[in-house]
Amino acid sequence: MQSNPFRVVFRVVHAIEAALVAAGILLVAGLTVANVIGRSLFGVSVAFAEELGGLTMVWVTFVGLGYAAGQGRHIRMTALFDQLPENGRRGLMVAIAATTAVLCGYLTVAAVDYVGTVRVLGTVTPALEMPLWLAYLAAPVGLGLATLQFALTAVANVRRPGVHLAFDVAEGEAVDDVAVT
């Protein structure tokens, strides 16, 4: 049986996103606990904890954008969408996913350009003295992952029957769908 290349790309991207988000959240939690224990028991704060925690949350936010898109859990306004027949919903989903992929792609390119500018400036963070462009790299990485996820959603809606909110999530399968009436 031959493997679907789109499914392979989806699974690899999804695994990377999940690992980065989980590692980031665990890092922030660990830093916070270490800082509280250090302050409470020893009267000493971890100097870089707040800075690293903030930078990590930026990474989690941007990578989480792609992760949420890959799970079909991004914000959607469905008043018009829900009134359409299946073929209309499917066509609209292709248009929405493709347009969002193009927009995220454009933002990825703009973010890469900005990161390049910050890199040339040589700015560093105050506590860690880490090059600031490494922190800002979260934007093009996260937006690039979101671009891939939305492009894969468009592909799923073109190539497979039914309406897909994400590459591997058909309409009605998203676990946390909440309808607001």
CORFEN-V930139 format. One record per residue. N is the residue number from 0. RES is the residue in one small letter. PHI is phi in radians with two decimals (NA if undefined). PSI is psi in degrees with one decimal (NA if undefined). Layout:
BEGIN
{{N RES PHI PSI} {N RES PHI PSI}}
END
This chain:
BEGIN
{{0 m NA 128.8} {1 q -1.50 136.4} {2 s -1.38 139.8} {3 n -1.30 120.2} {4 p -1.09 -31.0} {5 f -1.17 -39.4} {6 r -1.15 -39.0} {7 v -1.09 -46.6} {8 v -1.06 -46.2} {9 f -1.02 -47.4} {10 r -1.14 -39.7} {11 v -1.15 -48.0} {12 v -1.09 -43.6} {13 h -1.08 -42.1} {14 a -1.12 -41.1} {15 i -1.12 -46.6} {16 e -1.06 -47.6} {17 a -1.08 -42.8} {18 a -1.13 -43.6} {19 l -1.16 -42.7} {20 v -1.14 -46.9} {21 a -1.09 -45.9} {22 a -1.09 -40.5} {23 g -1.11 -44.4} {24 i -1.15 -41.8} {25 l -1.12 -39.1} {26 l -1.10 -46.3} {27 v -1.09 -43.8} {28 a -1.09 -45.2} {29 g -1.09 -42.9} {30 l -1.09 -42.0} {31 t -1.13 -46.1} {32 v -1.10 -45.7} {33 a -1.06 -40.3} {34 n -1.18 -42.1} {35 v -1.13 -45.8} {36 i -1.09 -44.0} {37 g -1.04 -43.4} {38 r -1.24 -43.0} {39 s -1.25 -45.2} {40 l -1.58 -34.3} {41 f -2.03 -7.2} {42 g 1.21 19.2} {43 v -2.19 133.0} {44 s -1.72 146.3} {45 v -1.31 114.5} {46 a -1.01 -37.6} {47 f -1.72 0.9} {48 a -1.06 -47.2} {49 e -1.12 -43.6} {50 e -1.13 -48.6} {51 l -1.14 -37.7} {52 g -1.09 -43.4} {53 g -1.12 -44.2} {54 l -1.13 -37.7} {55 t -1.16 -38.5} {56 m -1.13 -34.1} {57 v -1.09 -44.7} {58 w -1.08 -45.2} {59 v -1.07 -40.2} {60 t -1.10 -49.8} {61 f -1.22 -42.4} {62 v -1.19 -35.2} {63 g -1.09 -26.1} {64 l -1.03 -49.6} {65 g -1.16 -39.5} {66 y -1.08 -46.0} {67 a -1.10 -41.3} {68 a -1.10 -38.7} {69 g -1.23 -16.7} {70 q -1.78 -1.1} {71 g 1.19 28.9} {72 r -1.95 19.5} {73 h -1.41 166.2} {74 i -1.19 136.7} {75 r -2.39 141.1} {76 m -1.90 114.6} {77 t -1.98 14.4} {78 a -0.98 -51.4} {79 l -1.31 -44.3} {80 f -0.94 -46.9} {81 d -1.18 -20.6} {82 q -1.47 -13.7} {83 l -1.45 153.5} {84 p -1.22 169.3} {85 e -0.95 -45.8} {86 n -1.10 -35.4} {87 g -1.19 -42.2} {88 r -1.11 -41.6} {89 r -1.11 -47.1} {90 g -1.08 -42.7} {91 l -1.12 -38.2} {92 m -1.14 -38.5} {93 v -1.07 -47.2} {94 a -1.10 -44.0} {95 i -1.13 -48.9} {96 a -1.14 -42.3} {97 a -1.17 -43.1} {98 t -1.12 -42.3} {99 t -1.14 -38.6} {100 a -1.08 -43.1} {101 v -1.13 -44.2} {102 l -1.09 -46.2} {103 c -1.11 -36.7} {104 g -1.09 -43.7} {105 y -1.08 -44.7} {106 l -1.14 -33.2} {107 t -1.08 -46.7} {108 v -1.09 -43.6} {109 a -1.10 -40.1} {110 a -1.17 -38.5} {111 v -1.07 -43.1} {112 d -1.08 -43.3} {113 y -1.14 -43.7} {114 v -1.06 -39.7} {115 g -1.07 -40.7} {116 t -1.12 -45.7} {117 v -1.11 -36.7} {118 r -1.11 -42.7} {119 v -1.12 -35.1} {120 l -1.19 -25.4} {121 g 1.29 21.9} {122 t -1.18 142.8} {123 v -2.16 159.5} {124 t -1.32 152.9} {125 p -1.14 -50.4} {126 a -1.45 -47.7} {127 l -1.47 -18.7} {128 e 0.93 37.2} {129 m -1.53 141.8} {130 p -0.98 127.7} {131 l -1.10 -27.2} {132 w -1.12 -26.3} {133 l -1.16 -36.9} {134 a -1.19 -43.7} {135 y -1.25 -15.0} {136 l -1.09 -18.0} {137 a -1.01 -37.3} {138 a -1.11 -55.0} {139 p -1.17 -32.9} {140 v -1.14 -51.5} {141 g -1.11 -43.8} {142 l -1.17 -35.6} {143 g -1.13 -41.7} {144 l -1.12 -40.5} {145 a -1.12 -39.4} {146 t -0.99 -47.5} {147 l -1.07 -44.2} {148 q -1.12 -44.1} {149 f -1.21 -36.1} {150 a -1.11 -42.1} {151 l -1.13 -34.7} {152 t -1.13 -42.8} {153 a -1.08 -43.8} {154 v -1.06 -44.8} {155 a -1.04 -39.5} {156 n -1.28 -25.1} {157 v -1.42 -41.0} {158 r -1.59 -22.2} {159 r -2.12 151.5} {160 p -1.21 157.0} {161 g 1.57 179.1} {162 v -1.87 129.6} {163 h -2.04 124.2} {164 l -1.39 -21.9} {165 a -2.66 173.7} {166 f -0.98 -41.5} {167 d -1.93 14.8} {168 v -2.22 107.7} {169 a -1.40 156.5} {170 e -0.93 133.7} {171 g 1.58 -8.4} {172 e -1.70 -16.8} {173 a -1.10 125.3} {174 v -1.12 -42.6} {175 d -1.80 27.6} {176 d -1.09 130.4} {177 v -2.19 120.9} {178 a -1.59 131.3} {179 v -1.91 120.2} {180 t -1.98 NA}}
END
